[in-house]
Amino acid sequence: MKFGSVPLDQAQGAILAHSVTTPTKKLRKGIWLDADHLAQLFAAGIQEVTVARLEDSDLHEDEAAGRLASALASDPEAVGLRVTDPFTGRVNLLADGPGVVELDVAAIEAFNRVHPMITVATVPQRQQMTDGGMVATVKVISYAVPEKDVTAACNAARDAVRLISPTYKTAGLVVTDIPGGPPNEKGIQAIRGRVEALGMDLIDVRIVRHNSDELAQAVARVEGDIAMILTGSATSDVNDVAPSAVRAAGGQVDRFGMPVDPGNLLFSGRIGARPVIGLPGCARSPALNGADWVLSRVACGIAVTGDDIAAMGVGGLLKEIPTRPQPRAGKRK
Protein backbone atom coordinates (compact mmCIF):
# COMPACT_ATOMS: atom_id res chain seq x y z
CA MET A 1 0.00 0.00 0.00
CA LYS A 2 1.21 3.48 -0.87
CA PHE A 3 0.42 6.17 1.67
CA GLY A 4 1.05 9.90 1.64
CA SER A 5 0.02 13.36 0.55
CA VAL A 6 -0.76 13.94 -3.14
CA PRO A 7 -2.11 16.84 -5.23
CA LEU A 8 -5.85 16.70 -5.92
CA ASP A 9 -5.33 15.85 -9.58
CA GLN A 10 -3.60 12.61 -8.50
CA ALA A 11 -6.08 11.58 -5.82
CA GLN A 12 -8.98 10.16 -7.82
CA GLY A 13 -9.55 6.46 -7.09
CA ALA A 14 -7.49 6.58 -3.89
CA ILE A 15 -8.73 6.17 -0.31
CA LEU A 16 -9.04 9.33 1.76
CA ALA A 17 -6.81 8.76 4.77
CA HIS A 18 -8.07 11.59 7.00
CA SER A 19 -11.52 13.13 7.24
CA VAL A 20 -11.85 16.56 5.65
CA THR A 21 -14.61 19.09 6.32
CA THR A 22 -15.73 21.25 3.39
CA PRO A 23 -18.35 24.04 3.47
CA THR A 24 -20.98 21.66 2.06
CA LYS A 25 -20.08 18.25 3.45
CA LYS A 26 -17.72 16.30 5.64
CA LEU A 27 -15.74 13.77 3.65
CA ARG A 28 -14.99 10.89 6.00
CA LYS A 29 -11.77 8.96 6.00
CA GLY A 30 -11.88 5.62 4.23
CA ILE A 31 -13.98 6.73 1.25
CA TRP A 32 -12.84 6.12 -2.31
CA LEU A 33 -12.32 9.56 -3.82
CA ASP A 34 -14.26 10.24 -7.03
CA ALA A 35 -14.61 13.30 -9.26
CA ASP A 36 -17.41 14.80 -7.14
CA HIS A 37 -15.31 14.52 -3.99
CA LEU A 38 -12.37 16.21 -5.70
CA ALA A 39 -14.62 19.03 -6.91
CA GLN A 40 -15.82 19.63 -3.33
CA LEU A 41 -12.25 19.69 -2.07
CA PHE A 42 -11.15 22.05 -4.83
CA ALA A 43 -14.07 24.39 -4.10
CA ALA A 44 -12.99 24.45 -0.45
CA GLY A 45 -9.53 25.62 -1.47
CA ILE A 46 -7.84 22.35 -0.62
CA GLN A 47 -4.92 21.60 -2.92
CA GLU A 48 -3.73 18.22 -1.65
CA VAL A 49 -4.93 15.36 0.52
CA THR A 50 -3.44 12.37 2.31
CA VAL A 51 -4.48 9.14 0.66
CA ALA A 52 -3.85 5.40 0.64
CA ARG A 53 -3.56 3.60 -2.66
CA LEU A 54 -3.71 -0.17 -2.96
CA GLU A 55 -1.04 -2.06 -4.84
CA ASP A 56 -1.77 -5.16 -6.91
CA SER A 57 -0.68 -7.45 -4.08
CA ASP A 58 -2.94 -5.78 -1.47
CA LEU A 59 -6.40 -6.51 -0.13
CA HIS A 60 -8.72 -3.74 1.01
CA GLU A 61 -9.29 -3.70 4.76
CA ASP A 62 -12.89 -4.96 4.52
CA GLU A 63 -12.09 -7.86 2.20
CA ALA A 64 -9.12 -8.79 4.36
CA ALA A 65 -11.16 -8.65 7.59
CA GLY A 66 -13.88 -10.81 6.05
CA ARG A 67 -11.39 -13.48 4.98
CA LEU A 68 -9.70 -13.47 8.37
CA ALA A 69 -12.97 -13.85 10.26
CA SER A 70 -14.02 -16.68 7.95
CA ALA A 71 -10.80 -18.50 8.79
CA LEU A 72 -11.19 -18.07 12.55
CA ALA A 73 -14.71 -19.53 12.38
CA SER A 74 -15.19 -21.30 9.06
CA ASP A 75 -18.66 -22.61 10.03
CA PRO A 76 -19.95 -20.07 12.56
CA GLU A 77 -23.31 -21.71 13.16
CA ALA A 78 -21.66 -25.03 13.98
CA VAL A 79 -19.51 -23.40 16.70
CA GLY A 80 -22.18 -21.18 18.23
CA LEU A 81 -21.13 -17.90 16.64
CA ARG A 82 -22.53 -15.14 14.44
CA VAL A 83 -20.25 -13.09 12.20
CA THR A 84 -20.97 -9.48 11.32
CA ASP A 85 -20.39 -7.87 7.93
CA PRO A 86 -17.03 -6.12 7.47
CA PHE A 87 -17.02 -2.39 8.18
CA THR A 88 -13.99 -0.09 8.37
CA GLY A 89 -11.75 -3.13 8.45
CA ARG A 90 -13.57 -4.74 11.37
CA VAL A 91 -15.58 -7.94 11.76
CA ASN A 92 -17.08 -9.05 15.08
CA LEU A 93 -17.68 -12.64 16.17
CA LEU A 94 -20.73 -12.75 18.44
CA ALA A 95 -22.10 -15.46 20.70
CA ASP A 96 -25.17 -17.11 19.17
CA GLY A 97 -26.55 -17.98 22.59
CA PRO A 98 -25.16 -18.61 26.09
CA GLY A 99 -22.02 -20.65 26.58
CA VAL A 100 -18.31 -20.68 27.31
CA VAL A 101 -15.61 -19.54 24.88
CA GLU A 102 -12.96 -22.00 23.81
CA LEU A 103 -9.86 -20.58 22.11
CA ASP A 104 -6.80 -22.06 20.47
CA VAL A 105 -4.55 -19.57 22.24
CA ALA A 106 -1.33 -20.56 20.48
CA ALA A 107 -2.99 -20.24 17.08
CA ILE A 108 -4.39 -16.80 17.91
CA GLU A 109 -0.97 -15.64 19.06
CA ALA A 110 0.51 -16.90 15.79
CA PHE A 111 -2.21 -15.04 13.88
CA ASN A 112 -1.30 -11.78 15.62
CA ARG A 113 2.41 -12.24 14.85
CA VAL A 114 1.95 -12.37 11.05
CA HIS A 115 1.59 -8.63 10.38
CA PRO A 116 1.12 -5.78 12.90
CA MET A 117 -1.81 -4.43 10.88
CA ILE A 118 -3.66 -7.78 11.10
CA THR A 119 -5.19 -8.29 14.55
CA VAL A 120 -7.76 -10.26 16.48
CA ALA A 121 -8.73 -9.51 20.08
CA THR A 122 -10.78 -11.98 22.11
CA VAL A 123 -12.35 -12.33 25.51
CA PRO A 124 -10.35 -14.49 27.95
CA GLN A 125 -10.24 -18.26 27.59
CA ARG A 126 -13.34 -19.94 29.13
CA GLN A 127 -15.21 -16.63 29.39
CA GLN A 128 -18.94 -17.12 29.95
CA MET A 129 -21.04 -15.42 27.26
CA THR A 130 -24.67 -14.45 26.83
CA ASP A 131 -26.50 -14.26 23.53
CA GLY A 132 -25.06 -11.51 21.34
CA GLY A 133 -21.95 -10.95 23.46
CA MET A 134 -18.78 -10.14 21.54
CA VAL A 135 -16.41 -13.09 21.58
CA ALA A 136 -13.75 -11.65 19.28
CA THR A 137 -13.13 -8.71 16.97
CA VAL A 138 -10.96 -8.86 13.87
CA LYS A 139 -9.46 -5.51 12.94
CA VAL A 140 -7.28 -4.66 9.96
CA ILE A 141 -5.67 -1.47 11.19
CA SER A 142 -4.45 -0.06 7.88
CA TYR A 143 -6.57 0.58 4.80
CA ALA A 144 -5.00 -2.40 3.04
CA VAL A 145 -2.62 -5.25 3.80
CA PRO A 146 -0.65 -7.67 1.62
CA GLU A 147 -2.78 -10.61 0.50
CA LYS A 148 0.03 -13.03 1.28
CA ASP A 149 -0.04 -11.95 4.92
CA VAL A 150 -3.81 -12.35 5.09
CA THR A 151 -3.38 -15.89 3.75
CA ALA A 152 -0.65 -16.62 6.30
CA ALA A 153 -2.79 -15.36 9.19
CA CYS A 154 -5.76 -17.42 7.98
CA ASN A 155 -3.61 -20.55 7.82
CA ALA A 156 -2.22 -19.91 11.30
CA ALA A 157 -5.56 -19.84 13.10
CA ARG A 158 -8.21 -21.77 11.25
CA ASP A 159 -11.21 -22.52 13.48
CA ALA A 160 -9.42 -21.10 16.52
CA VAL A 161 -12.56 -19.57 18.08
CA ARG A 162 -15.70 -21.37 19.22
CA LEU A 163 -18.49 -21.20 21.75
CA ILE A 164 -19.37 -24.30 23.75
CA SER A 165 -23.08 -24.31 24.51
CA PRO A 166 -24.56 -25.73 27.74
CA THR A 167 -25.16 -29.48 27.61
CA TYR A 168 -27.17 -29.58 30.84
CA LYS A 169 -30.67 -28.11 30.86
CA THR A 170 -31.73 -28.09 34.52
CA ALA A 171 -30.32 -27.61 38.00
CA GLY A 172 -31.48 -28.16 41.56
CA LEU A 173 -30.49 -26.25 44.70
CA VAL A 174 -30.42 -27.31 48.36
CA VAL A 175 -30.11 -24.52 50.90
CA THR A 176 -29.30 -25.15 54.55
CA ASP A 177 -30.93 -22.89 57.12
CA ILE A 178 -29.50 -21.87 60.49
CA PRO A 179 -31.11 -19.69 63.19
CA GLY A 180 -30.08 -16.09 62.60
CA GLY A 181 -28.45 -16.98 59.31
CA PRO A 182 -28.56 -14.95 56.10
CA PRO A 183 -31.92 -14.57 54.33
CA ASN A 184 -32.38 -17.32 51.80
CA GLU A 185 -34.56 -15.68 49.15
CA LYS A 186 -31.92 -13.21 47.98
CA GLY A 187 -29.37 -15.98 47.58
CA ILE A 188 -31.82 -18.23 45.77
CA GLN A 189 -32.66 -15.47 43.30
CA ALA A 190 -28.97 -14.76 42.63
CA ILE A 191 -28.36 -18.42 41.89
CA ARG A 192 -31.48 -18.65 39.75
CA GLY A 193 -30.13 -15.74 37.71
CA ARG A 194 -26.85 -17.55 37.17
CA VAL A 195 -28.60 -20.72 36.04
CA GLU A 196 -30.93 -18.89 33.67
CA ALA A 197 -28.05 -16.88 32.17
CA LEU A 198 -26.72 -20.24 30.98
CA GLY A 199 -30.02 -21.11 29.30
CA MET A 200 -30.91 -23.57 32.07
CA ASP A 201 -33.85 -23.80 34.48
CA LEU A 202 -33.65 -24.02 38.26
CA ILE A 203 -36.38 -26.62 38.65
CA ASP A 204 -36.10 -27.59 42.33
CA VAL A 205 -35.18 -25.64 45.46
CA ARG A 206 -35.16 -27.34 48.86
CA ILE A 207 -34.46 -25.74 52.24
CA VAL A 208 -33.33 -27.98 55.09
CA ARG A 209 -31.70 -27.61 58.49
CA HIS A 210 -27.91 -27.26 58.57
CA ASN A 211 -27.42 -30.92 59.35
CA SER A 212 -25.41 -33.52 57.43
CA ASP A 213 -28.08 -36.22 57.53
CA GLU A 214 -30.90 -33.95 56.33
CA LEU A 215 -28.68 -32.37 53.72
CA ALA A 216 -27.55 -35.79 52.44
CA GLN A 217 -31.15 -36.88 51.90
CA ALA A 218 -32.05 -33.59 50.18
CA VAL A 219 -29.06 -33.48 47.83
CA ALA A 220 -29.69 -37.10 46.81
CA ARG A 221 -33.34 -36.35 46.00
CA VAL A 222 -33.22 -32.83 44.57
CA GLU A 223 -34.16 -32.72 40.90
CA GLY A 224 -31.97 -31.32 38.16
CA ASP A 225 -29.05 -32.31 35.94
CA ILE A 226 -26.69 -30.42 38.27
CA ALA A 227 -27.04 -30.29 42.06
CA MET A 228 -25.92 -27.24 44.00
CA ILE A 229 -25.61 -26.68 47.73
CA LEU A 230 -25.70 -23.32 49.50
CA THR A 231 -25.07 -23.56 53.23
CA GLY A 232 -26.29 -21.14 55.87
CA SER A 233 -22.89 -21.35 57.55
CA ALA A 234 -19.67 -21.21 55.53
CA THR A 235 -18.03 -24.52 54.65
CA SER A 236 -14.67 -24.41 56.41
CA ASP A 237 -13.22 -27.88 55.88
CA VAL A 238 -13.52 -30.86 53.59
CA ASN A 239 -15.15 -32.68 56.51
CA ASP A 240 -17.66 -29.92 57.24
CA VAL A 241 -21.43 -30.41 56.95
CA ALA A 242 -21.91 -30.04 53.19
CA PRO A 243 -18.95 -32.13 51.90
CA SER A 244 -19.78 -34.81 54.48
CA ALA A 245 -23.39 -34.84 53.27
CA VAL A 246 -22.28 -35.43 49.67
CA ARG A 247 -20.24 -38.43 50.75
CA ALA A 248 -23.09 -39.70 52.96
CA ALA A 249 -25.35 -39.55 49.89
CA GLY A 250 -22.99 -41.92 48.07
CA GLY A 251 -21.05 -39.23 46.26
CA GLN A 252 -17.50 -37.97 46.25
CA VAL A 253 -15.81 -34.61 46.78
CA ASP A 254 -13.11 -33.99 44.20
CA ARG A 255 -11.91 -30.56 45.27
CA PHE A 256 -12.45 -28.27 48.25
CA GLY A 257 -11.18 -24.70 48.03
CA MET A 258 -10.16 -22.59 45.04
CA PRO A 259 -7.63 -19.78 44.48
CA VAL A 260 -10.30 -17.28 43.42
CA ASP A 261 -11.36 -14.49 45.73
CA PRO A 262 -14.27 -14.13 46.30
CA GLY A 263 -15.08 -17.80 45.98
CA ASN A 264 -12.42 -19.56 48.07
CA LEU A 265 -14.85 -21.88 49.86
CA LEU A 266 -16.30 -23.65 46.82
CA PHE A 267 -16.17 -27.42 46.56
CA SER A 268 -16.99 -29.72 43.67
CA GLY A 269 -17.78 -33.38 43.29
CA ARG A 270 -20.49 -35.72 42.07
CA ILE A 271 -23.13 -38.19 43.10
CA GLY A 272 -23.09 -40.90 40.49
CA ALA A 273 -22.87 -39.15 37.14
CA ARG A 274 -24.47 -35.93 38.41
CA PRO A 275 -22.15 -32.98 39.15
CA VAL A 276 -22.45 -31.40 42.59
CA ILE A 277 -21.23 -27.88 43.33
CA GLY A 278 -20.91 -26.62 46.88
CA LEU A 279 -21.36 -22.89 46.49
CA PRO A 280 -19.40 -20.33 48.54
CA GLY A 281 -21.37 -17.81 50.56
CA CYS A 282 -20.53 -15.04 48.08
CA ALA A 283 -22.81 -16.78 45.58
CA ARG A 284 -25.68 -15.15 47.46
CA SER A 285 -24.69 -11.99 45.60
CA PRO A 286 -25.03 -11.65 41.80
CA ALA A 287 -21.50 -10.20 41.66
CA LEU A 288 -18.87 -12.24 39.82
CA ASN A 289 -17.12 -14.86 41.94
CA GLY A 290 -15.37 -18.20 41.57
CA ALA A 291 -18.63 -20.14 41.50
CA ASP A 292 -19.51 -18.49 38.18
CA TRP A 293 -16.35 -19.89 36.57
CA VAL A 294 -17.03 -23.42 37.78
CA LEU A 295 -20.79 -23.47 37.14
CA SER A 296 -20.46 -22.18 33.57
CA ARG A 297 -17.90 -24.84 32.66
CA VAL A 298 -19.81 -27.65 34.32
CA ALA A 299 -23.02 -26.55 32.60
CA CYS A 300 -21.27 -26.78 29.24
CA GLY A 301 -19.97 -30.28 29.91
CA ILE A 302 -16.37 -29.11 30.38
CA ALA A 303 -14.46 -31.18 32.92
CA VAL A 304 -13.25 -29.09 35.88
CA THR A 305 -10.34 -30.90 37.51
CA GLY A 306 -8.27 -29.94 40.50
CA ASP A 307 -5.56 -28.73 38.12
CA ASP A 308 -8.13 -26.59 36.28
CA ILE A 309 -9.19 -24.94 39.53
CA ALA A 310 -5.58 -24.44 40.62
CA ALA A 311 -4.92 -22.62 37.32
CA MET A 312 -7.73 -20.14 38.06
CA GLY A 313 -5.50 -18.32 40.54
CA VAL A 314 -3.92 -16.19 37.81
CA GLY A 315 -6.63 -13.62 37.22
CA GLY A 316 -8.58 -14.96 40.17
CA LEU A 317 -8.30 -11.85 42.34
CA LEU A 318 -11.71 -10.36 41.66
CA LYS A 319 -13.09 -7.05 42.85
CA GLU A 320 -13.62 -6.32 46.50
CA ILE A 321 -16.95 -7.18 48.07
CA PRO A 322 -18.60 -3.90 49.18
CA THR A 323 -19.64 -5.40 52.51
CA ARG A 324 -16.02 -6.26 53.34
CA PRO A 325 -14.05 -3.02 52.83
CA GLN A 326 -10.42 -3.87 52.26
CA PRO A 327 -10.72 -7.36 53.82
CA ARG A 328 -7.21 -8.36 52.76
CA ALA A 329 -5.43 -5.31 54.14
CA GLY A 330 -3.61 -6.47 57.24
CA LYS A 331 -2.54 -4.18 60.09
CA ARG A 332 1.13 -3.24 60.40
CA LYS A 333 2.72 -4.46 63.53
C-alpha positions in Angstrom: 0.0 0.0 0.0 1.2 3.5 -0.9 0.4 6.2 1.7 1.0 9.9 1.6 0.0 13.4 0.6 -0.8 13.9 -3.1 -2.1 16.8 -5.2 -5.8 16.7 -5.9 -5.3 15.9 -9.6 -3.6 12.6 -8.5 -6.1 11.6 -5.8 -9.0 10.2 -7.8 -9.5 6.5 -7.1 -7.5 6.6 -3.9 -8.7 6.2 -0.3 -9.0 9.3 1.8 -6.8 8.8 4.8 -8.1 11.6 7.0 -11.5 13.1 7.2 -11.9 16.6 5.6 -14.6 19.1 6.3 -15.7 21.3 3.4 -18.3 24.0 3.5 -21.0 21.7 2.1 -20.1 18.2 3.4 -17.7 16.3 5.6 -15.7 13.8 3.7 -15.0 10.9 6.0 -11.8 9.0 6.0 -11.9 5.6 4.2 -14.0 6.7 1.2 -12.8 6.1 -2.3 -12.3 9.6 -3.8 -14.3 10.2 -7.0 -14.6 13.3 -9.3 -17.4 14.8 -7.1 -15.3 14.5 -4.0 -12.4 16.2 -5.7 -14.6 19.0 -6.9 -15.8 19.6 -3.3 -12.2 19.7 -2.1 -11.2 22.1 -4.8 -14.1 24.4 -4.1 -13.0 24.5 -0.5 -9.5 25.6 -1.5 -7.8 22.3 -0.6 -4.9 21.6 -2.9 -3.7 18.2 -1.6 -4.9 15.4 0.5 -3.4 12.4 2.3 -4.5 9.1 0.7 -3.9 5.4 0.6 -3.6 3.6 -2.7 -3.7 -0.2 -3.0 -1.0 -2.1 -4.8 -1.8 -5.2 -6.9 -0.7 -7.5 -4.1 -2.9 -5.8 -1.5 -6.4 -6.5 -0.1 -8.7 -3.7 1.0 -9.3 -3.7 4.8 -12.9 -5.0 4.5 -12.1 -7.9 2.2 -9.1 -8.8 4.4 -11.2 -8.6 7.6 -13.9 -10.8 6.0 -11.4 -13.5 5.0 -9.7 -13.5 8.4 -13.0 -13.9 10.3 -14.0 -16.7 7.9 -10.8 -18.5 8.8 -11.2 -18.1 12.6 -14.7 -19.5 12.4 -15.2 -21.3 9.1 -18.7 -22.6 10.0 -20.0 -20.1 12.6 -23.3 -21.7 13.2 -21.7 -25.0 14.0 -19.5 -23.4 16.7 -22.2 -21.2 18.2 -21.1 -17.9 16.6 -22.5 -15.1 14.4 -20.2 -13.1 12.2 -21.0 -9.5 11.3 -20.4 -7.9 7.9 -17.0 -6.1 7.5 -17.0 -2.4 8.2 -14.0 -0.1 8.4 -11.7 -3.1 8.5 -13.6 -4.7 11.4 -15.6 -7.9 11.8 -17.1 -9.0 15.1 -17.7 -12.6 16.2 -20.7 -12.8 18.4 -22.1 -15.5 20.7 -25.2 -17.1 19.2 -26.6 -18.0 22.6 -25.2 -18.6 26.1 -22.0 -20.7 26.6 -18.3 -20.7 27.3 -15.6 -19.5 24.9 -13.0 -22.0 23.8 -9.9 -20.6 22.1 -6.8 -22.1 20.5 -4.6 -19.6 22.2 -1.3 -20.6 20.5 -3.0 -20.2 17.1 -4.4 -16.8 17.9 -1.0 -15.6 19.1 0.5 -16.9 15.8 -2.2 -15.0 13.9 -1.3 -11.8 15.6 2.4 -12.2 14.8 2.0 -12.4 11.0 1.6 -8.6 10.4 1.1 -5.8 12.9 -1.8 -4.4 10.9 -3.7 -7.8 11.1 -5.2 -8.3 14.5 -7.8 -10.3 16.5 -8.7 -9.5 20.1 -10.8 -12.0 22.1 -12.3 -12.3 25.5 -10.4 -14.5 28.0 -10.2 -18.3 27.6 -13.3 -19.9 29.1 -15.2 -16.6 29.4 -18.9 -17.1 30.0 -21.0 -15.4 27.3 -24.7 -14.4 26.8 -26.5 -14.3 23.5 -25.1 -11.5 21.3 -21.9 -10.9 23.5 -18.8 -10.1 21.5 -16.4 -13.1 21.6 -13.8 -11.7 19.3 -13.1 -8.7 17.0 -11.0 -8.9 13.9 -9.5 -5.5 12.9 -7.3 -4.7 10.0 -5.7 -1.5 11.2 -4.4 -0.1 7.9 -6.6 0.6 4.8 -5.0 -2.4 3.0 -2.6 -5.3 3.8 -0.7 -7.7 1.6 -2.8 -10.6 0.5 0.0 -13.0 1.3 0.0 -12.0 4.9 -3.8 -12.4 5.1 -3.4 -15.9 3.7 -0.7 -16.6 6.3 -2.8 -15.4 9.2 -5.8 -17.4 8.0 -3.6 -20.5 7.8 -2.2 -19.9 11.3 -5.6 -19.8 13.1 -8.2 -21.8 11.2 -11.2 -22.5 13.5 -9.4 -21.1 16.5 -12.6 -19.6 18.1 -15.7 -21.4 19.2 -18.5 -21.2 21.8 -19.4 -24.3 23.7 -23.1 -24.3 24.5 -24.6 -25.7 27.7 -25.2 -29.5 27.6 -27.2 -29.6 30.8 -30.7 -28.1 30.9 -31.7 -28.1 34.5 -30.3 -27.6 38.0 -31.5 -28.2 41.6 -30.5 -26.2 44.7 -30.4 -27.3 48.4 -30.1 -24.5 50.9 -29.3 -25.1 54.6 -30.9 -22.9 57.1 -29.5 -21.9 60.5 -31.1 -19.7 63.2 -30.1 -16.1 62.6 -28.5 -17.0 59.3 -28.6 -14.9 56.1 -31.9 -14.6 54.3 -32.4 -17.3 51.8 -34.6 -15.7 49.2 -31.9 -13.2 48.0 -29.4 -16.0 47.6 -31.8 -18.2 45.8 -32.7 -15.5 43.3 -29.0 -14.8 42.6 -28.4 -18.4 41.9 -31.5 -18.7 39.7 -30.1 -15.7 37.7 -26.8 -17.6 37.2 -28.6 -20.7 36.0 -30.9 -18.9 33.7 -28.1 -16.9 32.2 -26.7 -20.2 31.0 -30.0 -21.1 29.3 -30.9 -23.6 32.1 -33.8 -23.8 34.5 -33.7 -24.0 38.3 -36.4 -26.6 38.7 -36.1 -27.6 42.3 -35.2 -25.6 45.5 -35.2 -27.3 48.9 -34.5 -25.7 52.2 -33.3 -28.0 55.1 -31.7 -27.6 58.5 -27.9 -27.3 58.6 -27.4 -30.9 59.4 -25.4 -33.5 57.4 -28.1 -36.2 57.5 -30.9 -34.0 56.3 -28.7 -32.4 53.7 -27.6 -35.8 52.4 -31.1 -36.9 51.9 -32.1 -33.6 50.2 -29.1 -33.5 47.8 -29.7 -37.1 46.8 -33.3 -36.3 46.0 -33.2 -32.8 44.6 -34.2 -32.7 40.9 -32.0 -31.3 38.2 -29.0 -32.3 35.9 -26.7 -30.4 38.3 -27.0 -30.3 42.1 -25.9 -27.2 44.0 -25.6 -26.7 47.7 -25.7 -23.3 49.5 -25.1 -23.6 53.2 -26.3 -21.1 55.9 -22.9 -21.3 57.5 -19.7 -21.2 55.5 -18.0 -24.5 54.7 -14.7 -24.4 56.4 -13.2 -27.9 55.9 -13.5 -30.9 53.6 -15.2 -32.7 56.5 -17.7 -29.9 57.2 -21.4 -30.4 57.0 -21.9 -30.0 53.2 -19.0 -32.1 51.9 -19.8 -34.8 54.5 -23.4 -34.8 53.3 -22.3 -35.4 49.7 -20.2 -38.4 50.7 -23.1 -39.7 53.0 -25.4 -39.6 49.9 -23.0 -41.9 48.1 -21.0 -39.2 46.3 -17.5 -38.0 46.3 -15.8 -34.6 46.8 -13.1 -34.0 44.2 -11.9 -30.6 45.3 -12.5 -28.3 48.2 -11.2 -24.7 48.0 -10.2 -22.6 45.0 -7.6 -19.8 44.5 -10.3 -17.3 43.4 -11.4 -14.5 45.7 -14.3 -14.1 46.3 -15.1 -17.8 46.0 -12.4 -19.6 48.1 -14.9 -21.9 49.9 -16.3 -23.7 46.8 -16.2 -27.4 46.6 -17.0 -29.7 43.7 -17.8 -33.4 43.3 -20.5 -35.7 42.1 -23.1 -38.2 43.1 -23.1 -40.9 40.5 -22.9 -39.2 37.1 -24.5 -35.9 38.4 -22.2 -33.0 39.1 -22.5 -31.4 42.6 -21.2 -27.9 43.3 -20.9 -26.6 46.9 -21.4 -22.9 46.5 -19.4 -20.3 48.5 -21.4 -17.8 50.6 -20.5 -15.0 48.1 -22.8 -16.8 45.6 -25.7 -15.2 47.5 -24.7 -12.0 45.6 -25.0 -11.7 41.8 -21.5 -10.2 41.7 -18.9 -12.2 39.8 -17.1 -14.9 41.9 -15.4 -18.2 41.6 -18.6 -20.1 41.5 -19.5 -18.5 38.2 -16.3 -19.9 36.6 -17.0 -23.4 37.8 -20.8 -23.5 37.1 -20.5 -22.2 33.6 -17.9 -24.8 32.7 -19.8 -27.7 34.3 -23.0 -26.6 32.6 -21.3 -26.8 29.2 -20.0 -30.3 29.9 -16.4 -29.1 30.4 -14.5 -31.2 32.9 -13.2 -29.1 35.9 -10.3 -30.9 37.5 -8.3 -29.9 40.5 -5.6 -28.7 38.1 -8.1 -26.6 36.3 -9.2 -24.9 39.5 -5.6 -24.4 40.6 -4.9 -22.6 37.3 -7.7 -20.1 38.1 -5.5 -18.3 40.5 -3.9 -16.2 37.8 -6.6 -13.6 37.2 -8.6 -15.0 40.2 -8.3 -11.9 42.3 -11.7 -10.4 41.7 -13.1 -7.0 42.8 -13.6 -6.3 46.5 -16.9 -7.2 48.1 -18.6 -3.9 49.2 -19.6 -5.4 52.5 -16.0 -6.3 53.3 -14.1 -3.0 52.8 -10.4 -3.9 52.3 -10.7 -7.4 53.8 -7.2 -8.4 52.8 -5.4 -5.3 54.1 -3.6 -6.5 57.2 -2.5 -4.2 60.1 1.1 -3.2 60.4 2.7 -4.5 63.5 
